[in-house]
Amino acid sequence: MKTSISPPSNIKKSRVGFHYFPDTLHYQESDLQTWLPILQSMNASWLVMQSETKRAIPEHFLAGLVQAGIEPMIRMNLSLASPPDPEELQPILESYARWGVHIVQFFDRPNDRSAWQSTHWVQQDLVERFTNQFMPFANLSVDIGLIPAFPALMPGGSYWDTAFLRSTLESFSRQAKSRLMDVM
């Protein structure tokens, strides 16, 4: 079964985008009023924002971006040591989908030793273990209608970034996850 998920046509097509604050403290109406005109003046088409796992970014903030034609991209920096149960995130992810979000990213820099507990880093099959943690979140996202983005990798990294990416894509392929590959 092929899943086709695409952003709406009102999203700008420029390649300009930004990463918002590296925390979740700047989602008030006043923040939107301050930053939206700046983003618009720079012709931004996307904005990466941090999200907590227990509380969503407020709807008014996301709606303001979507109405301005700026694609909100949600990043959830889940712990590789103890990620939450994917079902715990379902209500937040469903809300994001209803509010016009299309892209969500789970985890951050899984190819770097600092993302893992030292006892987990030294075990064999790091890529397979990462894939096994990533897949339930990615599949849940697809089921909800969101596009799961592959997490950012540390350039170079403790595990070379291009080797990690290649091995992960091979792992997806071996596990017959073509549905996920079609959307990612």
Secondary structure, DSSP 4 states (H G I P E B T S, - for coil): --------TTS---S-EEE--SSS---SHHHHHHHHHHHHHTT--EEEEE--SSSPPPHHHHHHHHHTT-EEEEEE---SSSPPPHHHHHHHHHHHHHTT--EEEESS-TTSGGGS-HHHHTSS-HHHHHHHHHHHHHHHHHHHTPEEEPPP--SSTTTTHHHHHHHHHHHHHHTT-HHHHHH-
